Amino acid sequence: MNYILFDGPYRDHLLPLTYTKPVADLRIGILTIREKWEKVLETTTTSVTEDYLSGKFPMVEMAENIMICGSVLPSPELVGRVKSLQPGQAIYKDDELLAFYALENEEVDLEKVQRLEFEGDLIIIRHTWDLFRNNGPALEADFELLTQGRKSAPIPPAVHCVNKERIFLEEGVDIEIAVLNAKKGPIYIGKNAEVHEGSLIRGPFAMGEYSVVKMGAKVYGPTTLGPKSKIGGEVNNAILSGYCSKGHDGYLGNAVIGEWCNMGADSNNSNLKNTYAEVKMWDYAKQRFVKTGLQFCGLIMGDHSKSAINTMFNTGTVVGVSANIYGANFPRNFVPSFSWGGALGFKTYTLSKAIETAELVTKRKNEDFTEEDRKIFEHIFEESSSFRKS
């Protein structure tokens, strides 16, 4: 069977994180949503996404296909239901479409399909803050998925462990004189990752391959560090998606940081209002600030954005793609893509300069900024222009 992940109704609510990728390529827990589905289905998947992303993320259609909503995390019960789908059937939870069967070149009329109701519990990512809010259970599920029936690489004797049976190291991990406390959740350390001396890590926590926790870091779970990323200072309930750096002191909490981001030394975000009131956050789909239902809500940052040293982010700040933020005092809590500036105001970050920087940043981690990436940047620059003028 061929499986295709479609963006679904929440794609625009998940901007700016989905400006550069399909919904299924968001990271939560240890893996991306796509990687979770591919692991449990034991096959590769492709995506139906925005036209401007389809060059980098092409859809592969076959004679028989099962379409799965990319916002939905797999559960054992749902996977079984998906695998058993037949032509003319679709799976719903309440009024939300989870999956349906489609033949090649078929326009499926969802009003006429046999509707199968799903009653079990699911994690569905509808808003950007749902990622850090659900990172704990997602990390637990991924830990079981990746480590079941396997044995951890040896943990050096100088590492102090609590609940050691819930700590898993892949091959090539470099760790000495650190504290790993898995009492409140598992700890997973990916291949060739480094945990420097003096680090204090409390699970649930995961770090991807070739990632780094720097000396003296204080990490509170549930926190995820994607591949080829680094963290230092204090981090609490955050997802750093991959290829990004928060390498110095400063606080990051209740946050999602996109790929290829860099946070300057002593950058901090607030995650709690002084009034202890519910936090509002910018919603691209509604083009206004909306209630999150959360008292603790920090920073959402799109891919390739940067902050200078001593940058302060207010509670519930949203930063778009390829923004550069600097200067004293708090910048506004919605920063459009390709913005350059801070509390005193912003100007447009020239597209050619943004692309030049992106090429240097990706090269530094032995990755490529491709022609397709360039086209995506060009599209986002034009699409986001109205926000920079407001």
N, C-alpha and C positions, 0 to 999 in steps of 0.2 A: 504493500500500500504506500502511496505517496502522500506525505503530510505537508500542508502549507499553513503557515501562521499568518493570520490577517490582523491588521492594526486595530480594528474594532472601533467602538464609539468614543474611546477615551484618549485617542491619540493627541488631539489638540489640548486637552487638559494636562497632558504630560509634557508639553513644551515647557522650557527650551530643551529638555533632555532628548526629545524625539525629533528635534530639528535635523539631526545628523544621522539618525538610525531608525529602523523599525522599532515598534514597541517591544517586540520579543527580544531585542538585543539590550534591554535594560538589565542591569545587574542588581540582584537582591539575594541575600544569603551568600553562598559561595559562588554560585554559577549565575550566568544570565538566564533569563526565562527560556530562551531557545536551547541553551545547553541542557537545561533540566529536561525539556521535552525530548531532546535527542537521546539523552541518557536512558530515559524510561521506555522510549519507543524503539531504541536500538537501531536508529537510522538517522540520516540527515534530513533537514527540513529547509524550505525556502520561505519567502515572505511575499504577501501582497501588501504593498506599501505605497507611499506617494510617488508620483511619476518621476520627480527629480531625484529620488533615491534609488530607483529601480536599476540604474546602470551599475551601481555598486552592490545592490542587493536584489539580483534578478529572481523572478519567480520561475520555477520549473513545474510545468503542468504535465500530468500523464493521463492515461486513459481513465483511471480511477483515482480520486483524490479525497482526502478528508481535510477539511478546513477547520482550523482551531484558532480561537481568539487569543491573540498574543498577550493580552493583559492577565490571562488566567494561569496561575501556577498549577502544575499537575499534582493530583493526589492519586493514591493507588486506586480508589474507587472510580475516579473520573477517567483515568487511563484505561481501565477495563471497559468502561462504557464507550469511550472513543474508538477503541479497537474493534468493538462489535457493531459499529454503525453500519447500516445497510442503505442502499439507494433509496432516496425519498425520505430520509430521516434526519432530524436535527435534535441536538441536546440543548435544553434551556434550563436555567435556574431562575425561577420566577419569570421575569420578562427579559432576562439577559441571554443572548445567544452565546453558547459556549463552543459548539462545534456542529458541522453538518457535512453530509456526503455530497460530492459533486463529480459528475462525469466531465471529461475533457470538453472544453468549449461550451459547457452547459450554463445557462443563466438560471440559477435555482430560484424558484418562486417560494420564498419562505412562508408565504401565506397558505401554501398548499401542502407543505411537508407534514410528515407524521411527527408530532412534537413529543419528545421524550423528556420528562421532567427529572432534574437532578436534585436530590434532597440533601446530599452530604454537605459538609463544611468545605469552603474553598477560600483561598486568598486571591482576590481580584484587585489589580492595581488600577485605580480609577483616577488618582491624583498623585502629583509628585511626592507629597508627604507620606503617601501610603507605602513608599519604598522603605524609608527608615522606620516607620511605625510597625511594619510587618517583618522587619529584618530578622528578629529573634526566631520566630517559628520557621521562617524560610531557611535560616542558617542551620537550625536543628535538623530539618528534613534533608538538606543537602549533605550534612555531615553523615547521616545514616546511609544515604545513597552512595556516597563516595568511599566510605570506610568499611561497609558491611563485608565481613569475611576476610578482611585484610588486616595486616599487622603493621603498626607504626614503625618507622625507622627509630633506632635507639635514641633516647633522650639523654644528653650528657649529664653526669652526676652533679655538676655544678649548678644545674637548673633546678630550682625549687618548684615542685609541682603539687597542686592540690587537685584531688580527683583525677589521678593520672590516667585512669582507663578512658577518660573522655578527652584525652589530648592525642592528636594524631599529627605526626611529622612525615612528610614525603621525603624521598631521597634527596640528598644534597643540602639539607637545611644546615645553616651555620648559626648556632645559638650557644651562648655561654653566660653564666651568672645573671640569669633573668628569673622572674617569678611568673609562672603560668598557673592561674587559678581557674579551674573549670568547674567550680562548685555550682555556679549558677547557669552554666551552659558550656557547650563543647568549644574546644580550641583546635583549629585546623591550620597548619602551616604548609604552604605549597612548596613545590620543588625549587631547590636552589635559593630559597628565601633566607634572609638574614635577620636575626633578632639580636641587637647589640646589648652589651652588658648594662645592667641597671634598669632594664625595661620591666615595667609592671603591667601585666596584661590580665584582665579579668574577662572571662567569656560571658556570653557567646562571642567568639572572635574568629575571623578567617582572614588569611592573607594569601594572595596568589603567588604564582611562580615569579622568581627574581624580584620580589618586593622586599622592602627594608623597614624595620622598626628601629629608629635611631636611639642612641644612648639616653637613658633616663626617661624614656617616654612613659606616659601614664594613659593606659587605654582601658576604657570601660565598654563592655558590651551592651547591646549587640552592635558590633562594629565589623565592617568589611573593608579590607584593603585589596583592591584589584591588582592584576599582574603588573609588574614593572613600576610599582608605585612606592612611595616612602612617606612615613609619618614620624613626627616628633612632637614634643610638647604634650598637651592634654587633648584627648579625643574621646567623645562619648556618643554612642548611638549614631554613628555616621557611616555612610557608604562613600568610599572613594573608588570610582568606577574602574579606573585602570590608567596606567601611563601618566599618573599625576603625582604631584609632590606637595606635601605640607611638612617640610623637612625640619622645621625649627619650632621653638617655643611659641605658644599661643594656644587659644582654645577653639576647638571645633566641636559643635554638638548639635544633635537632632538635625542632621544635614545630609544632603546628597551632592557630591561633587562629580561633575562629568569627567570624561577622559581628556588627557593632555592639558590639565589645569595646573597652575602653580600658585601657591599661597606664600607670600613673602614673610620674612621673619616677624614674629609677634603679631601676625594677623589674628584677629579674634572675631567670633560672632556671638551675639546675644541669642539665647534661646528661650528667654522668659521675660515678659514685659514687667516693668516696675509695678504696674497695677495688678499683676497676676491674672490679667484678663485673657480671654480667648484670642488667639493669634489669627489675624487675617493675612492672606497671601495672594499675590497676583495670579489670576487665571487667564491664560491666553484665549481660551475658548469663549469666555464671557467678557473678556477685555475690561476687567475690573477686579478689585480686591474682593475676595470671598472668605467666608468663615471656614476655618480648618477643623473646628471642633477640638483643637489641641491647645493646651496651656504651654507646652514645650514645643517650639518649632523654630528652627534656626535659619539655615541657608540652603538655597537650591542654586547651583551654578552650572551653566551649560558648558559644553566641550570647548577647549582651547581658551578659556578665560583665565585671567591673571589678576592677582592683587599685589601691590607693593608692600614694603615693610610697614608695620604699624597700622595696617588698614583695619577699620572697625566696621563690621556689618551689623545693622540693627536686626531686631527680632523679625522673623518672617521676610527675609530679603530674597528676591529672585533676580539672578544675573543671567543674561542671555549668553549666546555663543560669541566667542572671540572678543570679549570685553576686557579692557584694561583699567583697573581702578587704583587710585592713589590719592594721597593727600590727607590732611587732618580732618577730624570730625566724621560723622556718619554720612555716607552717600545715601541717596534716596533708596527706598526699599523695592523699587523695580528699576533695574538697569537694562535697557534694550541691548540686543546684540550689536556688535561692532561699535560700542561706545568707548570713549577714551576720556577719563577724567575722574571726578570725585564730588565731594560735597559742594565745591564752588561751581560745579557745572560740568557738562559733557560736550564733547565734539565727536564727529564721526571718525572712527578708526578706518583709515583708507584701506580699501579692499586689497590692493596690491601689497601693502605693508603687512596686512594680516596674513596673507598667503605666504609671504616671505618668511614671517616668523614661524608659521605652522610647519613649513618645510624644514626649518632649522631644528625645531623642537622634536619632530618625529624622527629626524635623522639621528638625533642625540641618543635615542633609545633603539637604534638600529631598525627602525620601521620606515615605511615610505608614505609620503603625502602624494597620492596619485592624481592623475588627471580627473578621475571621477570625484575625488575629494575637492579638487579645485572647482568643479562644476557645482557641487553641493554648496560650497562657500558662496559662490556667485548667486545662487538662488536664494540662500538665506539672507544675504546682504540686501537684495532687492525686496524680498518679502517682509523683512523687518524694518524697512526704511520709514514706514509710517509711525512706528513707535519712537524712532529717534527724533521725529519732528514734533511730537506732542509734548 
